[in-house]
Amino acid sequence: MTSKEQIRIFYTIKGKDIILLHAFKKKTQKTPAKEIKTAVSRLDTT
């Protein structure tokens, strides 16, 4: 990863726990729908 690359991380907090739902390398300004769907799907299972 170079200094110009960015990572987007989706997480949630439950009580004292931080739960990582999904992370991906950001390539465009807009977050792709498939990345959001992945995070929401994992949120539904926590």
CHARMM internal coordinates of N, CA and C (Angstrom, degrees):
IC EDIT
DIST 1 N 1 CA 1.4476
DIST 1 CA 1 C 1.5298
ANGL 1 N 1 CA 1 C 108.73
DIST 1 C 2 N 1.3283
ANGL 1 CA 1 C 2 N 116.44
DIHE 1 N 1 CA 1 C 2 N 130.00
DIST 2 N 2 CA 1.4590
ANGL 1 C 2 N 2 CA 120.37
DIHE 1 CA 1 C 2 N 2 CA 177.78
DIST 2 CA 2 C 1.5205
ANGL 2 N 2 CA 2 C 109.88
DIHE 1 C 2 N 2 CA 2 C -90.66
DIST 2 C 3 N 1.3179
ANGL 2 CA 2 C 3 N 116.60
DIHE 2 N 2 CA 2 C 3 N 171.24
DIST 3 N 3 CA 1.4679
ANGL 2 C 3 N 3 CA 120.49
DIHE 2 CA 2 C 3 N 3 CA -178.15
DIST 3 CA 3 C 1.5262
ANGL 3 N 3 CA 3 C 112.44
DIHE 2 C 3 N 3 CA 3 C -67.83
DIST 3 C 4 N 1.3372
ANGL 3 CA 3 C 4 N 117.89
DIHE 3 N 3 CA 3 C 4 N -17.53
DIST 4 N 4 CA 1.4662
ANGL 3 C 4 N 4 CA 120.65
DIHE 3 CA 3 C 4 N 4 CA -179.38
DIST 4 CA 4 C 1.5218
ANGL 4 N 4 CA 4 C 112.73
DIHE 3 C 4 N 4 CA 4 C -90.16
DIST 4 C 5 N 1.3216
ANGL 4 CA 4 C 5 N 117.58
DIHE 4 N 4 CA 4 C 5 N -12.37
DIST 5 N 5 CA 1.4631
ANGL 4 C 5 N 5 CA 120.70
DIHE 4 CA 4 C 5 N 5 CA 179.34
DIST 5 CA 5 C 1.5273
ANGL 5 N 5 CA 5 C 109.69
DIHE 4 C 5 N 5 CA 5 C -79.76
DIST 5 C 6 N 1.3265
ANGL 5 CA 5 C 6 N 115.04
DIHE 5 N 5 CA 5 C 6 N 147.87
DIST 6 N 6 CA 1.4609
ANGL 5 C 6 N 6 CA 119.85
DIHE 5 CA 5 C 6 N 6 CA 179.74
DIST 6 CA 6 C 1.5163
ANGL 6 N 6 CA 6 C 110.02
DIHE 5 C 6 N 6 CA 6 C -127.14
DIST 6 C 7 N 1.3155
ANGL 6 CA 6 C 7 N 114.93
DIHE 6 N 6 CA 6 C 7 N 149.64
DIST 7 N 7 CA 1.4558
ANGL 6 C 7 N 7 CA 122.43
DIHE 6 CA 6 C 7 N 7 CA 178.76
DIST 7 CA 7 C 1.5252
ANGL 7 N 7 CA 7 C 107.94
DIHE 6 C 7 N 7 CA 7 C -115.06
DIST 7 C 8 N 1.3182
ANGL 7 CA 7 C 8 N 116.18
DIHE 7 N 7 CA 7 C 8 N 138.33
DIST 8 N 8 CA 1.4713
ANGL 7 C 8 N 8 CA 121.50
DIHE 7 CA 7 C 8 N 8 CA 175.26
DIST 8 CA 8 C 1.5213
ANGL 8 N 8 CA 8 C 106.48
DIHE 7 C 8 N 8 CA 8 C -108.79
DIST 8 C 9 N 1.3310
ANGL 8 CA 8 C 9 N 116.65
DIHE 8 N 8 CA 8 C 9 N 132.07
DIST 9 N 9 CA 1.4605
ANGL 8 C 9 N 9 CA 121.72
DIHE 8 CA 8 C 9 N 9 CA -177.91
DIST 9 CA 9 C 1.5249
ANGL 9 N 9 CA 9 C 109.65
DIHE 8 C 9 N 9 CA 9 C -124.91
DIST 9 C 10 N 1.3234
ANGL 9 CA 9 C 10 N 115.61
DIHE 9 N 9 CA 9 C 10 N 130.75
DIST 10 N 10 CA 1.4619
ANGL 9 C 10 N 10 CA 121.79
DIHE 9 CA 9 C 10 N 10 CA 173.92
DIST 10 CA 10 C 1.5255
ANGL 10 N 10 CA 10 C 106.89
DIHE 9 C 10 N 10 CA 10 C -104.60
DIST 10 C 11 N 1.3253
ANGL 10 CA 10 C 11 N 116.48
DIHE 10 N 10 CA 10 C 11 N 131.18
DIST 11 N 11 CA 1.4554
ANGL 10 C 11 N 11 CA 120.27
DIHE 10 CA 10 C 11 N 11 CA 178.69
DIST 11 CA 11 C 1.5214
ANGL 11 N 11 CA 11 C 109.70
DIHE 10 C 11 N 11 CA 11 C -147.45
DIST 11 C 12 N 1.3226
ANGL 11 CA 11 C 12 N 114.97
DIHE 11 N 11 CA 11 C 12 N 166.31
DIST 12 N 12 CA 1.4611
ANGL 11 C 12 N 12 CA 120.98
DIHE 11 CA 11 C 12 N 12 CA 175.17
DIST 12 CA 12 C 1.5194
ANGL 12 N 12 CA 12 C 107.78
DIHE 11 C 12 N 12 CA 12 C -137.23
DIST 12 C 13 N 1.3097
ANGL 12 CA 12 C 13 N 115.74
DIHE 12 N 12 CA 12 C 13 N 159.80
DIST 13 N 13 CA 1.4584
ANGL 12 C 13 N 13 CA 121.15
DIHE 12 CA 12 C 13 N 13 CA 177.83
DIST 13 CA 13 C 1.5208
ANGL 13 N 13 CA 13 C 108.03
DIHE 12 C 13 N 13 CA 13 C -118.19
DIST 13 C 14 N 1.3173
ANGL 13 CA 13 C 14 N 115.48
DIHE 13 N 13 CA 13 C 14 N 126.38
DIST 14 N 14 CA 1.4685
ANGL 13 C 14 N 14 CA 121.80
DIHE 13 CA 13 C 14 N 14 CA 176.00
DIST 14 CA 14 C 1.5205
ANGL 14 N 14 CA 14 C 107.24
DIHE 13 C 14 N 14 CA 14 C -125.41
DIST 14 C 15 N 1.3195
ANGL 14 CA 14 C 15 N 115.16
DIHE 14 N 14 CA 14 C 15 N 111.29
DIST 15 N 15 CA 1.4648
ANGL 14 C 15 N 15 CA 118.95
DIHE 14 CA 14 C 15 N 15 CA -176.84
DIST 15 CA 15 C 1.5134
ANGL 15 N 15 CA 15 C 109.47
DIHE 14 C 15 N 15 CA 15 C 62.69
DIST 15 C 16 N 1.3277
ANGL 15 CA 15 C 16 N 116.33
DIHE 15 N 15 CA 15 C 16 N -121.60
DIST 16 N 16 CA 1.4695
ANGL 15 C 16 N 16 CA 121.37
DIHE 15 CA 15 C 16 N 16 CA 179.00
DIST 16 CA 16 C 1.5272
ANGL 16 N 16 CA 16 C 112.19
DIHE 15 C 16 N 16 CA 16 C -97.70
DIST 16 C 17 N 1.3311
ANGL 16 CA 16 C 17 N 116.70
DIHE 16 N 16 CA 16 C 17 N 3.14
DIST 17 N 17 CA 1.4658
ANGL 16 C 17 N 17 CA 121.49
DIHE 16 CA 16 C 17 N 17 CA -176.72
DIST 17 CA 17 C 1.5234
ANGL 17 N 17 CA 17 C 111.93
DIHE 16 C 17 N 17 CA 17 C -97.92
DIST 17 C 18 N 1.3141
ANGL 17 CA 17 C 18 N 116.01
DIHE 17 N 17 CA 17 C 18 N 139.72
DIST 18 N 18 CA 1.4613
ANGL 17 C 18 N 18 CA 122.69
DIHE 17 CA 17 C 18 N 18 CA 170.91
DIST 18 CA 18 C 1.5234
ANGL 18 N 18 CA 18 C 105.77
DIHE 17 C 18 N 18 CA 18 C -105.90
DIST 18 C 19 N 1.3266
ANGL 18 CA 18 C 19 N 116.36
DIHE 18 N 18 CA 18 C 19 N 122.11
DIST 19 N 19 CA 1.4648
ANGL 18 C 19 N 19 CA 121.13
DIHE 18 CA 18 C 19 N 19 CA -175.99
DIST 19 CA 19 C 1.5229
ANGL 19 N 19 CA 19 C 109.27
DIHE 18 C 19 N 19 CA 19 C -111.32
DIST 19 C 20 N 1.3302
ANGL 19 CA 19 C 20 N 116.43
DIHE 19 N 19 CA 19 C 20 N 117.06
DIST 20 N 20 CA 1.4562
ANGL 19 C 20 N 20 CA 122.28
DIHE 19 CA 19 C 20 N 20 CA 177.34
DIST 20 CA 20 C 1.5223
ANGL 20 N 20 CA 20 C 108.83
DIHE 19 C 20 N 20 CA 20 C -76.61
DIST 20 C 21 N 1.3279
ANGL 20 CA 20 C 21 N 116.51
DIHE 20 N 20 CA 20 C 21 N 121.25
DIST 21 N 21 CA 1.4586
ANGL 20 C 21 N 21 CA 121.17
DIHE 20 CA 20 C 21 N 21 CA -178.67
DIST 21 CA 21 C 1.5203
ANGL 21 N 21 CA 21 C 111.89
DIHE 20 C 21 N 21 CA 21 C -94.20
DIST 21 C 22 N 1.3416
ANGL 21 CA 21 C 22 N 116.43
DIHE 21 N 21 CA 21 C 22 N -42.61
DIST 22 N 22 CA 1.4621
ANGL 21 C 22 N 22 CA 119.82
DIHE 21 CA 21 C 22 N 22 CA -174.56
DIST 22 CA 22 C 1.5278
ANGL 22 N 22 CA 22 C 108.99
DIHE 21 C 22 N 22 CA 22 C -168.80
DIST 22 C 23 N 1.3127
ANGL 22 CA 22 C 23 N 116.45
DIHE 22 N 22 CA 22 C 23 N 147.06
DIST 23 N 23 CA 1.4636
ANGL 22 C 23 N 23 CA 122.13
DIHE 22 CA 22 C 23 N 23 CA 175.19
DIST 23 CA 23 C 1.5246
ANGL 23 N 23 CA 23 C 108.35
DIHE 22 C 23 N 23 CA 23 C -141.76
DIST 23 C 24 N 1.3296
ANGL 23 CA 23 C 24 N 116.09
DIHE 23 N 23 CA 23 C 24 N 145.05
DIST 24 N 24 CA 1.4585
ANGL 23 C 24 N 24 CA 120.35
DIHE 23 CA 23 C 24 N 24 CA 178.19
DIST 24 CA 24 C 1.5214
ANGL 24 N 24 CA 24 C 109.89
DIHE 23 C 24 N 24 CA 24 C -153.58
DIST 24 C 25 N 1.3257
ANGL 24 CA 24 C 25 N 115.15
DIHE 24 N 24 CA 24 C 25 N 159.80
DIST 25 N 25 CA 1.4582
ANGL 24 C 25 N 25 CA 121.34
DIHE 24 CA 24 C 25 N 25 CA 178.64
DIST 25 CA 25 C 1.5235
ANGL 25 N 25 CA 25 C 108.91
DIHE 24 C 25 N 25 CA 25 C -80.07
DIST 25 C 26 N 1.3086
ANGL 25 CA 25 C 26 N 116.09
DIHE 25 N 25 CA 25 C 26 N 124.76
DIST 26 N 26 CA 1.4619
ANGL 25 C 26 N 26 CA 121.98
DIHE 25 CA 25 C 26 N 26 CA -177.48
DIST 26 CA 26 C 1.5298
ANGL 26 N 26 CA 26 C 109.57
DIHE 25 C 26 N 26 CA 26 C -76.22
DIST 26 C 27 N 1.3425
ANGL 26 CA 26 C 27 N 115.50
DIHE 26 N 26 CA 26 C 27 N 126.32
DIST 27 N 27 CA 1.4649
ANGL 26 C 27 N 27 CA 120.18
DIHE 26 CA 26 C 27 N 27 CA -179.75
DIST 27 CA 27 C 1.5196
ANGL 27 N 27 CA 27 C 112.10
DIHE 26 C 27 N 27 CA 27 C -115.79
DIST 27 C 28 N 1.3375
ANGL 27 CA 27 C 28 N 116.85
DIHE 27 N 27 CA 27 C 28 N -24.37
DIST 28 N 28 CA 1.4631
ANGL 27 C 28 N 28 CA 121.58
DIHE 27 CA 27 C 28 N 28 CA -179.90
DIST 28 CA 28 C 1.5249
ANGL 28 N 28 CA 28 C 109.00
DIHE 27 C 28 N 28 CA 28 C -133.36
DIST 28 C 29 N 1.3140
ANGL 28 CA 28 C 29 N 116.23
DIHE 28 N 28 CA 28 C 29 N 169.82
DIST 29 N 29 CA 1.4584
ANGL 28 C 29 N 29 CA 121.64
DIHE 28 CA 28 C 29 N 29 CA 179.25
DIST 29 CA 29 C 1.5302
ANGL 29 N 29 CA 29 C 111.38
DIHE 28 C 29 N 29 CA 29 C -65.51
DIST 29 C 30 N 1.3310
ANGL 29 CA 29 C 30 N 115.85
DIHE 29 N 29 CA 29 C 30 N -39.63
DIST 30 N 30 CA 1.4615
ANGL 29 C 30 N 30 CA 121.34
DIHE 29 CA 29 C 30 N 30 CA -176.62
DIST 30 CA 30 C 1.5285
ANGL 30 N 30 CA 30 C 110.44
DIHE 29 C 30 N 30 CA 30 C -88.62
DIST 30 C 31 N 1.3275
ANGL 30 CA 30 C 31 N 115.72
DIHE 30 N 30 CA 30 C 31 N 138.78
DIST 31 N 31 CA 1.4575
ANGL 30 C 31 N 31 CA 120.51
DIHE 30 CA 30 C 31 N 31 CA 176.97
DIST 31 CA 31 C 1.5293
ANGL 31 N 31 CA 31 C 109.22
DIHE 30 C 31 N 31 CA 31 C -77.20
DIST 31 C 32 N 1.3385
ANGL 31 CA 31 C 32 N 117.72
DIHE 31 N 31 CA 31 C 32 N 122.95
DIST 32 N 32 CA 1.4631
ANGL 31 C 32 N 32 CA 120.42
DIHE 31 CA 31 C 32 N 32 CA -179.65
DIST 32 CA 32 C 1.5303
ANGL 32 N 32 CA 32 C 112.12
DIHE 31 C 32 N 32 CA 32 C -61.46
DIST 32 C 33 N 1.3153
ANGL 32 CA 32 C 33 N 116.27
DIHE 32 N 32 CA 32 C 33 N 142.95
DIST 33 N 33 CA 1.4672
ANGL 32 C 33 N 33 CA 122.38
DIHE 32 CA 32 C 33 N 33 CA -178.56
DIST 33 CA 33 C 1.5255
ANGL 33 N 33 CA 33 C 111.73
DIHE 32 C 33 N 33 CA 33 C -57.68
DIST 33 C 34 N 1.3284
ANGL 33 CA 33 C 34 N 117.73
DIHE 33 N 33 CA 33 C 34 N -36.48
DIST 34 N 34 CA 1.4734
ANGL 33 C 34 N 34 CA 119.93
DIHE 33 CA 33 C 34 N 34 CA -178.60
DIST 34 CA 34 C 1.5273
ANGL 34 N 34 CA 34 C 111.35
DIHE 33 C 34 N 34 CA 34 C -65.07
DIST 34 C 35 N 1.3272
ANGL 34 CA 34 C 35 N 117.53
DIHE 34 N 34 CA 34 C 35 N -32.89
DIST 35 N 35 CA 1.4688
ANGL 34 C 35 N 35 CA 121.08
DIHE 34 CA 34 C 35 N 35 CA 178.41
DIST 35 CA 35 C 1.5296
ANGL 35 N 35 CA 35 C 110.13
DIHE 34 C 35 N 35 CA 35 C -70.25
DIST 35 C 36 N 1.3194
ANGL 35 CA 35 C 36 N 116.87
DIHE 35 N 35 CA 35 C 36 N -39.27
DIST 36 N 36 CA 1.4652
ANGL 35 C 36 N 36 CA 121.51
DIHE 35 CA 35 C 36 N 36 CA 177.52
DIST 36 CA 36 C 1.5267
ANGL 36 N 36 CA 36 C 109.75
DIHE 35 C 36 N 36 CA 36 C -66.38
DIST 36 C 37 N 1.3365
ANGL 36 CA 36 C 37 N 116.53
DIHE 36 N 36 CA 36 C 37 N -43.15
DIST 37 N 37 CA 1.4697
ANGL 36 C 37 N 37 CA 120.61
DIHE 36 CA 36 C 37 N 37 CA 179.49
DIST 37 CA 37 C 1.5252
ANGL 37 N 37 CA 37 C 111.09
DIHE 36 C 37 N 37 CA 37 C -60.54
DIST 37 C 38 N 1.3225
ANGL 37 CA 37 C 38 N 116.76
DIHE 37 N 37 CA 37 C 38 N -40.57
DIST 38 N 38 CA 1.4640
ANGL 37 C 38 N 38 CA 120.60
DIHE 37 CA 37 C 38 N 38 CA 179.04
DIST 38 CA 38 C 1.5226
ANGL 38 N 38 CA 38 C 110.34
DIHE 37 C 38 N 38 CA 38 C -61.33
DIST 38 C 39 N 1.3272
ANGL 38 CA 38 C 39 N 117.14
DIHE 38 N 38 CA 38 C 39 N -47.14
DIST 39 N 39 CA 1.4632
ANGL 38 C 39 N 39 CA 121.22
DIHE 38 CA 38 C 39 N 39 CA -179.28
DIST 39 CA 39 C 1.5273
ANGL 39 N 39 CA 39 C 111.32
DIHE 38 C 39 N 39 CA 39 C -64.09
DIST 39 C 40 N 1.3242
ANGL 39 CA 39 C 40 N 117.26
DIHE 39 N 39 CA 39 C 40 N -44.43
DIST 40 N 40 CA 1.4707
ANGL 39 C 40 N 40 CA 121.09
DIHE 39 CA 39 C 40 N 40 CA -179.23
DIST 40 CA 40 C 1.5277
ANGL 40 N 40 CA 40 C 110.55
DIHE 39 C 40 N 40 CA 40 C -64.56
DIST 40 C 41 N 1.3156
ANGL 40 CA 40 C 41 N 116.50
DIHE 40 N 40 CA 40 C 41 N -40.45
DIST 41 N 41 CA 1.4609
ANGL 40 C 41 N 41 CA 120.86
DIHE 40 CA 40 C 41 N 41 CA 178.60
DIST 41 CA 41 C 1.5294
ANGL 41 N 41 CA 41 C 110.65
DIHE 40 C 41 N 41 CA 41 C -61.10
DIST 41 C 42 N 1.3118
ANGL 41 CA 41 C 42 N 117.06
DIHE 41 N 41 CA 41 C 42 N -41.80
DIST 42 N 42 CA 1.4652
ANGL 41 C 42 N 42 CA 120.84
DIHE 41 CA 41 C 42 N 42 CA 179.14
DIST 42 CA 42 C 1.5241
ANGL 42 N 42 CA 42 C 111.05
DIHE 41 C 42 N 42 CA 42 C -71.36
DIST 42 C 43 N 1.3193
ANGL 42 CA 42 C 43 N 116.91
DIHE 42 N 42 CA 42 C 43 N -33.16
DIST 43 N 43 CA 1.4620
ANGL 42 C 43 N 43 CA 120.64
DIHE 42 CA 42 C 43 N 43 CA 176.78
DIST 43 CA 43 C 1.5242
ANGL 43 N 43 CA 43 C 109.93
DIHE 42 C 43 N 43 CA 43 C -63.27
DIST 43 C 44 N 1.3190
ANGL 43 CA 43 C 44 N 116.24
DIHE 43 N 43 CA 43 C 44 N -39.32
DIST 44 N 44 CA 1.4638
ANGL 43 C 44 N 44 CA 121.12
DIHE 43 CA 43 C 44 N 44 CA -179.92
DIST 44 CA 44 C 1.5269
ANGL 44 N 44 CA 44 C 112.43
DIHE 43 C 44 N 44 CA 44 C -64.43
DIST 44 C 45 N 1.3311
ANGL 44 CA 44 C 45 N 117.72
DIHE 44 N 44 CA 44 C 45 N -23.58
DIST 45 N 45 CA 1.4655
ANGL 44 C 45 N 45 CA 120.81
DIHE 44 CA 44 C 45 N 45 CA -178.28
DIST 45 CA 45 C 1.5256
ANGL 45 N 45 CA 45 C 112.92
DIHE 44 C 45 N 45 CA 45 C -94.56
DIST 45 C 46 N 1.3402
ANGL 45 CA 45 C 46 N 117.77
DIHE 45 N 45 CA 45 C 46 N -3.48
DIST 46 N 46 CA 1.4774
ANGL 45 C 46 N 46 CA 119.48
DIHE 45 CA 45 C 46 N 46 CA -179.54
DIST 46 CA 46 C 1.5020
ANGL 46 N 46 CA 46 C 111.57
DIHE 45 C 46 N 46 CA 46 C -90.76
END
COOR INIT
IC SEED 1 N 1 CA 1 C
IC BUILD
